[in-house]
Amino acid sequence: MATALERPRARTEGLVIKALPDEVLVHDLARHRTHCLNHAAAAVWRLCDGQRTPEEIARMLTPGPDGRWSDEAIRLALDELAGPTC
């Protein structure tokens, strides 16, 4: 069974979210910072519900050039989203 760290959950409280045609802006009200998520990062972020593993997230995303998103690409996106300012 996967632990909480293996099933990422996107923070939703204290955020103002604005979807634009090519990106998603996420403003953190507590830290007074705005993050610009490109299409790929926004797709990963939206799927981080605390129920899915990175592998499940990869399977749910639109396939990449090689037919699917690599686990490494998903983990990189998750690492970036979990950084100190996200």
C-alpha positions in Angstrom: 0.0 0.0 0.0 1.3 3.5 -0.9 2.1 6.0 1.8 0.9 9.6 1.8 4.2 10.7 0.2 3.6 8.3 -2.7 0.1 9.7 -3.3 0.6 13.5 -3.7 -2.1 15.9 -2.8 -2.2 19.4 -4.3 -2.8 22.2 -1.8 -6.0 24.0 -2.6 -6.6 26.2 0.4 -5.3 29.8 0.5 -4.8 29.8 -3.3 -6.3 31.9 -6.1 -6.3 30.0 -9.3 -6.7 31.5 -12.8 -6.8 29.3 -15.8 -5.5 31.0 -19.0 -5.4 29.5 -22.5 -1.8 28.2 -22.2 -1.1 28.2 -18.5 -2.5 28.3 -15.0 -1.6 31.0 -12.5 -1.7 30.0 -8.9 -1.4 32.8 -6.3 -0.5 31.7 -2.8 -2.2 34.2 -0.5 -0.1 33.3 2.6 3.3 33.6 0.8 2.3 36.4 -1.6 3.7 34.5 -4.5 2.3 33.7 -7.9 3.3 30.5 -9.8 2.8 30.1 -13.5 2.2 26.4 -14.4 2.6 25.4 -18.0 0.2 22.9 -19.5 2.1 19.9 -18.4 2.7 21.0 -14.8 -0.9 22.1 -14.5 -2.1 18.7 -15.7 0.0 16.9 -13.1 -1.1 19.4 -10.4 -4.8 18.8 -11.1 -4.4 15.1 -10.8 -2.7 15.3 -7.4 -5.7 14.4 -5.3 -4.0 12.3 -2.6 -5.5 9.1 -4.1 -3.3 8.6 -7.1 0.3 7.4 -7.3 2.7 9.1 -9.7 2.4 6.0 -12.0 -1.4 6.4 -12.0 -1.0 10.1 -12.8 1.3 9.2 -15.7 -1.3 6.8 -17.1 -4.1 9.5 -17.0 -2.2 12.2 -18.8 -2.2 12.7 -22.6 0.5 10.6 -24.1 3.9 12.2 -24.8 5.9 11.7 -27.9 6.9 8.2 -27.0 3.3 7.2 -26.3 3.1 8.0 -22.6 4.6 10.3 -19.9 7.7 8.8 -18.3 7.7 8.2 -14.6 10.8 10.4 -14.5 8.9 13.3 -16.1 6.0 12.9 -13.6 8.4 12.8 -10.6 10.3 15.9 -11.9 7.0 17.8 -12.1 6.0 16.6 -8.6 9.4 17.6 -7.2 9.0 21.1 -8.8 5.5 21.4 -7.5 6.5 20.3 -4.0 9.4 22.8 -3.8 9.7 25.4 -1.1 7.6 28.0 -3.0 4.8 25.7 -4.1 
